[in-house]
Amino acid sequence: MITTKVLQQLAETHGTPLFVIDHHEVRSNYATFKKYLPRVQAYYAVKANPDVEIVKTLLDAGASFDVSSIAEFRAVYENIKAMPEQKQHEWIRENIIYANPIKANETLMELDQYKPLVTFDNRDEILKIKEFSPNSRLILRLRVSNAGAMVELSSKFGAEPKEAVDMILEAEKEGLTVEGLSFHVGSQTTNFENYVQAIDLAALIFRQARERGYDKMNLLDIGGGFPAPYDASVQPFSELAKRINAELERLFPPEVKIIAEPGRFIVATACTVAAKIIGRAVRHGKLCYYIDDGVYHSFSGIIFDHCQYHLEAFKEGPTTEICTVFGPTCDGLDVISMTEELPSNLERGDLLYSRNIGAYSGATSTWFNGFPPAKVVHINR
């Protein structure tokens, strides 16, 4: 974790708003994932934070990648394009999954040369893949429970389990090969039973497919959703890993490759934002601070990720108050917190900071109102 002293020095050197990425923490989180889930190959979900330097750090650490757009695919490709072309193609086949079940025709056409691993969850997508990317290797995404997840995904994606084997056989009839199954239990899932139920369901569908003569599946993608430790209510990752390892050991033989798509877990704790107070006021008897970053910028996860980030002050005060903290734009939506406990003696020019803001924050930052996103600074300790 970056110390407050270092963070303050960085803010004074580079100005604010400032988005600090700690690559030591990225590597540490990746190592933790591998330590507790040794059988599972981590495919970093680029959408969580697509910064090219994070991609490079994880590539150097041995990670694979989950991409959900052609732009994310290209961000990964930029880091491997120095390889000879044949090695590029081999690496992509082994280390990238295009995990968006719905893909544009143009995307499929661009990917086809690599014989990519792609997900699907409906019959129309089978026909689209056959037409525009016939060299693709398919993974069927299942609809599973997202109960207890901060961000629910099952209403948008996932084939109904009762239709799964029929869909696998239909893809085979169209000349495509389904190599395995995937699921996603929802983002920031604190209900560990979701993983157990989803793994059990996948094992059932593997068995049903074999009973109907289809024996070409050798991969299970257990998706993402691994919770970041935002607060003490989140159980340790090691506890979730025990549950997952037990089910995988019980239900899937060693020859079945297991992959996952951690995003938030890898980057959430690796980033910290520093911002400056640009104004203060008392409204309806309540102290309000205005800072030079907000929900259209580094704090966009409040809107898009249903996440709440807490602010702390570098300067201590004799008393604290429950304050409102606003962002810099003219929009009333730009509210970072209505209940932040901060010193009451903060002034214009004083700095605040917010930790654990690495996932789905800068990734959705805008230039609304003409305010630029925070400057990004990379720290390698």
N, C-alpha and C positions, 0 to 999 in steps of 0.2 A: 504494500500500500504506500502510495506517495505521501510523504509527511506534509503537514500543513505549512511548515517552513519552506519546503521546496515549492509547494504549490503557490504560495504567496510570492516567492521570488520569480517564478515563471510568469505570474500575472503582472507583476511590476515590469518585467522585461518585455513581454509580448503584448501587453494590453489586454483588455477584455472586450467582449466575452471570449473566453478561452476554453477549448475542449482538449483535455490532456489524456493521451492514450498511453498506458503503461504496458509495454510489450512483455515485460517480465511477468506481469499478472496474466496476460494472454497465454504465455507458455505454461505458467503454473496451472492454470485452469485446465488446459488441454492435457497436461500430465496427470492431473487428478482424475479426469475422465477416463484416461487409459488405465490408470492404476486400479480403479474400482470396477471397470468393465473391460477386463483384458481381452475378452473374446470379440469385442465389438470394435469395428473400424469406424472412427469418427469422421463423418462428412460434414464439415463446418457449414452451417446454413448462412450463406453470404448475406442474405437479406437482413440478418440481425444487425450487421454493421459492415458495409461493403468497402470500407477503406482499403485501398490497395496495399498499404503497408501491413495491415492486419493479415490480409491474404498471404502476403509474402512470409510473414513470421510463421504462420501456421503451415504453409507449404514446407518451409525449412524444418519444421518440427515433425513432419511426416503425416500431416492431415490430408484427407481427401475433402471433396467439396460438394455441397448440395446447392444447386443454382435453380432459380425460378424465373429467370428472364434471360434473354439473349445478352443483355448488358452485363448481367452477373457472370454469365459464361465467359464473356470477353474479358472481364476483370481478372478472372482466373487464368485465362489463356495468355494474357499479357506477361504473366510470370513464368510461362513455360515455352514461349515461342522461340527461345534461343536453342531449344532442343532440335535435333534433326527431325524432319517431318514425320518419318515413320515412328520415331519414339514419341512425338507429340500425340499421334493417334493412339498408340498403345497406352500412354499415360492417361489420356482422357477416357478411354474405354474402362480403365481400371479404377479411376479416381474421381470421376464426376458422375453425379446423378442429376438429371433434369427433373426436379420433383414437383413441378407444377402440372397437375393433371390436365389442364386445358392450355393448349399451345396454338399460337398463330401458325398459319401455313408457312409463312416466310421463315419462322424460327425452325420449324421442322426441316425445311429445305436446307438451311445452313448447317444444321446439326448432322444431317444424314451421312456425310462423308466420314464421320468419326465412329459410326455404328454405336450410337449413344445408348445409355441406359436411361429410359424415360418412364414416368408414371402415367397411368391412365385410369379412368374410373367409369367409363360409359361406352356404349356401342358406337356412337358417332365418332368418338376419338379414335377408335380402332380403324374406322374407314379413312379418317383423315391421315393417320400415321401410315397406313398402307399406301396412300396416294403420294404423300409428300416426304416421307422418311422411312421407306421400306426396309432399310438396314437397321432400324432401331431395335433394341432389345427391351422388352416391356416388363414393367412391374405394376401389378394391379393394386391400387390403393383401396383399402377397405374403410367403410364407415364404422367408427368405434365410439364408445362413450367418451365425452369430453367433460363429464361432471367434475366440478371443482377446479376447472382451468380458468385462468384469468382472461384468456382470449379463446373463445370457442370457434372451432373450425369445421365441425362435423356437418353443419347445415349447408356448407358450401361445397365440400368435397367428400368423396368416398362412395364406393359401390356398396349396395346392400349385400350383406353376407350371404343371404339366400340366393342371390344372383351370381355370386362370384365364380363358381365353377363353370356355369354356362357361359359367362363372359370370357373366361380363359379358353374354353373350347372354341368359341366363336373367333377369337383372335387367331388361334391355330388354323382354323378353317380358312382364314384370310391370308395365310402364309406367314404369319408373325409368330414369334416365340415369346411366351410369357415366362420369364426367368425367376419370378418370385412375387412376394407380396409386401405391401407396406401399409402403415397406418400412422396416424398422428393423434395423440390423446389430448391435444390442445396446449396452448402456450402457457408457461408458468403453471404446470400441473402439480398441485400439492396433494392430490388424491392418488396415492401410489397404486391403489387397486385398479385404476384405469389401465396401467401397463400390464398387470397380471391378466386381466380379462382379455385385453387385446392380443397378447401373446398366445393365450389359450385358444382364442378364436382363430388366429392364423394357423396354429397347429391343426385344428379341426379341418380347415379348408385345404391345407396341404394333404391331409389324409383323404378327404373326399375327392380331390383331384386325382390322386393315385388310384382310388377305387374305380374311377371312371376312365382310367387308362392314360392319364396325363402324368408323366413322371419327369418333366423337364425343369421343375422348379428347384433351385438350389440356393436361394437368397431370401433373407428376411430383413426388411428395413423397419426398425422399431421407432422411426421418426424422431421428433424433437420433443419439446415441452419440459425438458429437465430444468427444474426450478433453480433460479439464482437465489442466493441467501440475502434477500433484501432486508429481512428482519429475523428475529429469534423464533417466529412462528413457523418458519420453513425448516422441515426436518433435514438432517444432514444427508448429503448426496450418497454417502456410504450406505445409508439405510435403504434408499431406493435401489441402489446397485445390488444389494443382497437379494431383494425380491426379484429383480430382473434376472440375475445370474441363476437363481434357483429354477425359475421357469424355463429359461433357455436350456439349462443342463438337463432338465426333466423331459423336455418336449422336442428338442432339435438336436440331431446328431452332429458330430464335429464337421462333417462334410458340407453342412449348410452354412454359408457365409452370413454373418450377422453384421449389419451396418446400422448407424444411427445418424441423426441430423441435429446435433447440438448447435445452437446459435447463442441464445441468451446466456446459457450456462458458461460459455467461453468468454464472452465479452462484457457482460453486465458490470462486473466488479472491476474491470480494467480501465474504466474511464471516469474522469472527474471534470466537472465544469466549474470555472471561476467566473463570477459576474460582479459588476460594480453597481452600487446604488446610485441612481441618477436623479432620484427625487423621493420626497417623503411628504405625507399628508395625514391628517386625521379626518376620517370620514365616518359619520354616524357614530362618533365616539370611539372609533377603532383606528389604531395606528396602521398606516399602509406604507409599504416600501415599494418603490418602482426600480427595477433593475434593467440592465442592458441586454438581457437574454430572456426568452419566453417560450410560449407554447408553439409559436410558429418556427422556432429554431431548436435549440438543444433540448428544450423541455417538451418537444412535440409528442413524446411518448405518453404524456398525460392525456392527450386527445386520441392518439392512434393505438396506444398500447394499454390503455386502462391502468396505467402505472402512476404511482404518486412518489415524487422525489422530495426528500427533505433537504432543507437549506440550513447551513450553519454559518456563523460569523467568525471571522478571524479575530475580531476585537471583542473582548469581554466587556460586560456591563454590570453595573451594580444591581439592576433589576431586569427581568425579562417580561415580555408581554406576548399574548396571542395576537399575531399580526396577520394582515393580508399582504401577500407579495404578488405584484403585478409585473408583467412583461412590458416591453417598451412601445408596443404598437398602439394604434388608436382603437383597436377592437376590444370590446368588452369581454370577449371570449378569452382574452390573453391573461388568464389568471393562473398563476403557478400554485398558490396555496391560499386558502382562507383561514387556516388554523396553524400557522407556523410560529413556533416559540422562539423569539429572537430578542436580543438586548434592545432596550428601548432608547438607548443613547446613540444608535447608529446614525451617521450623517452621510450627506452626499460625498461620494468618492470612496467610502468604505467598501470592503469586498465581502462577498458571500461565496460559499462553495457548496456543491452538491456531489456526493459520491454515488457510485453504483449506477451510473447513467449511460453505460456503454451500449445497451441493446435498444434498438428501435427508437433512437433519439435523434442523433445526427443523421441517421439514414433517411428520416422524413423531414428534415429541415428545409425551409423555404426562404425566399427573399421578400416575403410579404411586407408591404408598406415601405419597401426599399431598404429594409434593415438586412444586412448581410449575415449569413451564418457565422457562428463562432470560428475563430482561427484555431486550427488543429495543430497541436504540438505533440511529437512522439518522444517518449522516454524509454531508453533501453538501459536498464540497470544491470 
